[in-house]
Amino acid sequence: MFTKFLNLEPVRRNTILNAALREFACKGFDDASTNVIAKESGISKPLMFHYVNNKKDFFIFLYDYCLDIVNQEYFDQINLHEKDIFERLRQTCLLKIQLLKKYPWIFDFIRVAVFTDSEMVKEEIEKRRKMVEASSFERFYGDIDTSRFRSVLDIEKAKQLIFWAVGGYADQILEQFKSLDIKEFDFDKIRTEFDGYLDELRKTYYKL
């Protein structure tokens, strides 16, 4: 159904994709405007529908397409043999940043789609929801090695505090992606800064 869209040259395809992700993520399915998506993509509305059929089918296609992207470029790249919590989080956070460089609104769109109340698409999205649930927190963090944690700590609470800290940093970077030109970012600097924060967390939670 979306062969014409998928066969577009990558720059044009990603321009349309990111315009659609932003519009749907910000406004939800019902209030999102295909006129805005076309305008932000730099194409006419008739040409956009030549590629994407209609608004409902495009939304559902985007959901499936985004899950494939997240699985291939994020989840499948995580080294599950690494059991150190900080190294695992370093992987996941940097992979997320790399993905957000290409698709700044992808995670917001998936979240909006999963919790949509729109009668037009809710049933179809519900059928696909298990795909998101399968990529669960437990799958990626349930086997962490806790032997290096300080003995006085409540391990589960300590892990949660670490997740919140790292998640907050990732969210901060995400908000910057949305507000600034991606070319303005020094990703080596971000990586170095992130490693510095992880070192401080290690000092706090690990045995000396």
N, C-alpha and C positions, 0 to 999 in steps of 0.2 A: 504493500500500500504506500510506503514511503520511500520507494526505490529512487524516485527523482530527487528527493531531499538528500538521501544518503550518497547519491552519486555526484552531488555538488562538489566543487573544489573546496578543500578544507577551510580556507579562510572565510568564504561566503557562508558555508554551512555553519561554522561556529559563531559567526556574527548573528545569524538568524536565531541559532540556539540560545545564545546568551541574552539576546533581546527578549525572547520568549520566557526564559527562566526568570529574568528580572520582573517582567510584567506579571506573570502568574504568581511569583513568590510575594510580590508586594500587594497584589489586589485580590488574589484568589481566582478561581475559575470563572465565577459568574461575573465579576466586575472587571476582569482583564479585558483589554481592548486589542483586537487584532489589527486595528488601524495603527495603534501605537507600536505594536510589534513590527509591522511592516515599515513604518516610518523610521524606527530606530535601526532597522536592518538595512535601510537605504534602498528598499525595493517597493514596488507598487503592491497594493493589497491583492489584486487579481493574480499577479505573479507569485506572491506568497502562497496563495491557495492552489496554484498550479503545482507547488512543491508539497504542500502539507494537507490537502484535502479539505478539512474543516476544523473548527476550533476544538470540538470535543475529541475527535480522533487525534488531533495534534497533541492535546494535553495528555492523553493516555499513552500515546507513543513516547512523549517526552519522559514520562515516568519510567517506562520500561527501558528507554535508552539511557537515562541517568543511572538507573540501577546497574546496568551493564558497565557503564563507565566507572562507577564507584567500585564495583567488584573487581574489574580488571586493573584499574590504576591505583587502587587503595587497598582493599582487603586482600587481594591475591598477592600483593607485594610485601605484606608483613611477614617477617621471619619469626615463625612461631617457635623456633628452636631457641631463640633468645629469651631467657627466663627472668633477666633482671628488669625490674619494673621501670627504671629510668631509661634503660636502653630501648625497651619496648615502646615506651611513651615517646621517646625521641623519634623512633621510626614512624609511629603513627602520626605524630604531629607534623613532621617534615613532609611525609607523603601527602597529608591533607593540604599543607601549604602549596605543594607542587600542583595538586589538583585544582586548588582554588585560583592559582595563577591562570589556568585555562578557562575555568568555569566558576567565576566568583559567586554565583547565586545557586549553585547546584544543590547544596545541602538545605538551604532555605526552601527551595522549590520542593524537594522530596518531603520535607516536614509539612509544608502547606498541603501537598497532595494527600499525604497519609491521613491528615485530620480534616479533610474537606467535608463540608456539609452540603455541597451542591448535589442536588438530585440528578443532575445530568451525568455526573461522572463517579459519584460515590460508590455505586455498586461495583463498577469495573475496578476501581482502585482497591476496594475491600478484597476482591479476589486475589489481588497481587500483594496484599499487605504482608503475607507470610514471608515473602522474599526479603523484606526489610527485617522482620523479626528473626529470621534465620541468622542474620549477621549480628548476633547479639553481643552485648557487653561480656557475658560469661565466656563466649567463644574465644575472645581475644585477651582476656585478663584473668581467667579462672585458674590458670596454671602458673602464676607468678611465683618465683622463689622468694620466700619471706625470711630466709635464714640470716640475712644480713641486717634485718631491722633491729633496732635497739630493743632490749628485752623488756624495758619498762612500758613500751608502747602497746596500746590496743591496736593490733595489726590492721583489722578491718577499717577502723576509723582513720588510721594513718594512711592507708591506701586511698580512702575516699578523699581525704584532704589533698593528697598528691594529685589525684584525678581532677579535683576542682581547680587546683592551682594551674596545672598544665592546660586544662580546658579553657580557663579564663585567658591564658596567654594566647591560645589559638583563636579564641573569639575576638580578641583585640586585633590580631593581625587580619582576621576576616573583615572586620569593620573598616580597616584601613584600605583593604583591597576594593571595597565597594565605593569608597569616597575619593580615591586617587587613581591616577593613571598607573597601570601596572609597570610601565617603564620607569617609574620613579623609584621603584623598590630595589634596594641592594640586598639580594637574598643571601649572599655570603655574610653580610652583617647580621641579618636576622638569625641565621644559623649559629653564628658565634654568640650572639646575645642569648639565644635559647639555651645553648650549652652552658653558659654562665649561670643561668637560673637553675638548671638541673644540678649543677655542682653544689649550689647553695642548699638545694633540697636534700641532696645526699648527706651533707654535713649535719642536717637537722634530724634525719630519720635513720641513717645507717650507723652501725657501730664504728667507732674510731679504729 
